[in-house]
Amino acid sequence: MPYPETLKEKPKCIFFTDFDGTITLKDNNLGFGEKLRKQGNLDTLEGKVTFRDSFQEMINSIKTPFPECIRLLCENIKLDPGFSDFYMWSREAKVPVIVLSSGMTPIIRGLLVHLIGPEANDIEIVCNEVVDRPGMTKEQEGGWNIRFHDDSGFGHDKSLTIRPYAKHIAEHPEEGKPILFYAGDGVSDLSAARETDLLFAKKGHDLITYCEREGIPFTVFEDWKSILTQTKDI
């Protein structure tokens, strides 16, 4: 349920979250692999390159047809063991869960449904899209490309989705004040780090490095079991 319909239900809180490495145990590392992706993330963190350019370089290295990519990811990507319980609780508690990702909709939707079940079709996803390369199709080797969500250096500036919620809440105090949460792990989450009431940052990952450097408050999490416990307490 997209903005502003989400707020019409008067939820007590709204939970925004990254996908790769946050809901899942690891980033997917398609294309040039884990080592080069980590270097790209480090370069982004140090301001040497934009996340958009680093991610595009990774996408350009993938020659596998798109349907085969989805099949490989479904076979290899694992869900954080606590996320299913968190999501089932969120449905019962009427807490909207909104995935803000620098990945691509068909991959994320396919993985969520594969890993959780048909209930995952109700999760709102805001991210990039997949397009055919000129003169080719997604079914061909090297035939697909990413279409970024916006023109920012992130490719997907996640603050652009969160800020309308915060603005509406500030302008309509009579409607109540839902708590805004965000959970993330890496450099694709930097644009969201300052935007919510409470930020969960994954232990041992780049988002913590960034928040410590910039003085941004955060709560460390190791898995979604701890997020569920803390969210329930709040």
N, C-alpha and C positions, 0 to 999 in steps of 0.2 A: 504494500500500500504506500504509494509515493507521497512526498510532501505536496500539499499541506494536509491531505486526508489522514495521514498518520496521527496528527495532533487532534483531529476531531474526536478521536476515541478517548482522549484525555488519559494517556498512559502515565503511570507513575515514573517510568524511566524509559529511555530509548537507548538501545545498545548498537553502536556502530563498531564494525570490526574489519580488519584486514583479513585476507584469506590465506595466501601462500605463507607457510611458516608460522602462522598464527592459529588458524583453525586446523590446518594440516601440520604434521610434525616437522616437515622440511619443505623448503622451496622446491619447485619442480625441476629446475636446472636443465631444461631442454636446451638443445643447441650446443653451445661451446662448453658446457659442463660447469661443475661446482667451483673449480679453482678460478676460472676466468670470471665467473659471475661474482664471486667474493671480491676479486680485485676491482671489478666494476663498481661494486657497492662501496668499497673503501675509497675509490676515487671520487664517487658522488659525495660521500660523507666529508671528504676533505675539500670539496668545492672545485675539483679539477675537471669535472664533467657533469652535465645534467643527468638526472635519472632517465629522462626521456631518451637521450642519445645513447646511454649505456644499454638501456633495454632494447632499443631499436637494433643495436649491433648484435645483441643476443638473438633477436627474432630473425635477423638476416642470415644468421648462421644455421638456422633450422631448415633442412631440405625435406624432411619427412612430410608426406601428405597430411593434411589436417585431420581427417578421420582416424588415421593411424596414430597421430599424436594423442588424441583423446583416448584411444584404446590403451596405449602404453601407460598413460597417466592413471587410468582407472585400475590398471594392474599393479601399479607401483606406489601410488601415493596413499599414505595412511592418515586417517583422521586422528586428531588429539582425542584420546579415550574419553575425556570428560565433556567434549563438546555436545555429543548427542543428548546427554542428561541435561546440560545447560539449555539446549534448544527446546527440549520437551518441557522443561520448567518454564521457559519464556512463553511458550504457547499457552500454558495453563494460567500464568500470571498476566497474560496480555501485555507482554513487554515486546515491542517491535525489535527485531534483529535486522540490521541493514548492513550488508557486505559492501565495503568500499575497497575496491581492488585495482591494482595496476595490471592485473591479468585481463583475460577476455571472457565475455559472457558465456559463450557456448562451453568453454572448458570448465568454468566455475560451476555453472548450472549442472553440467553433466557429472562432475565429480561429487557435488553435494547430493544429488539424487542417488547416485551410485553408492555413496558412503552412508547416507542417512535413511534414504527411502523417499517415497513420493511426497511426504510432508515438507521436504526441502523445497518443493516448488513454491511454497508460500514465502520464502525468504526473498526480500527485495535485494537486488544486485545492481550496483552502480559501478560501471567499469568501462574498459575499452572494448572495441568490437573487432571482428575478423572480417577482412575483405579479400577478394581475389586480386592477385597481381595482374597488371595489364596483359591481356591476351591469354590468360591462364585461368585455372580454377583451383579451388582449395583441394580438390581430389588429386591434383598433380604434384609431383615432386617440385618443391620450391615454389608452389603456386599460390601461397597465401601470405598475407601481411597483416599488420596491426593497424587499426584506425584509432588514434588516440582520442580520448574523451574531450580534451580541450587543448588550447594552444600553449599551456604552461610548460615550464621546464621539467615538470613532473610527468607530463603526458596526461595524468589524471591528478588534478589538484583537489584533494579530498576535502579541503576546507570549503570549497564551493558548494558541496552538498550539506555540510554541517551548519554553516553560518545562517542559512534561512530559518532553520529550526531555532537557533539561539536568538535571532532577531525577533521572530514571532513571539517567543516566550517572554522576552524582555518587554515587548510592546503590549502584551496582553496578560498582565499579572493576574487578572481576575479569573483566568482560565486554569490557574494552577501552574506550578513549575516542575515539569518532569526533569529528572536528573539525566544528563547526557553523559554517556560512557563511550570510551574508545579503547580498543585493544589492538596492539600491533607489535611488530618485531624489528622492522628494518627501515632502510632508507626510503622506501616508497611511502612510509607513514609520517615523514617529517612535516608534511603540509597539514596534518591533522593534529599534531602533538599539542598545540596550544588551544584547541578549539572546543574542548568538552570540560565538564565539571570534574571528571576523574579519568585519568589515563592509566591503562594497564600496559606495561612494557615488558616484553618477554626477557627472562633472565639470560644473560650472556650474549645479547644481540646488539646490533648497531643502534637501535632506537634509544637504548639506555645511554650509550656513549654520547649521542647527540643531546639528550635531555640533561645529562650531567654537565656538559659543556655550556649549554645555553641557559641553565638554571630553571628548567621546566619541571614542575612537580610531577611525580609519577609513582605508581605502585607496581612493584615487581610481581610478575606471575611466572610460574613454571608450567602450569597446565590449567585447563578449564575447570577442573574440580575446585581449585582455589578461587577462580573468578566467580564461580557459582556461589560458593560460601560467602564471599565478601559482598557480592551483589545482593544476596538475600538479606544479609545483616543490615545493609544500607536501606 
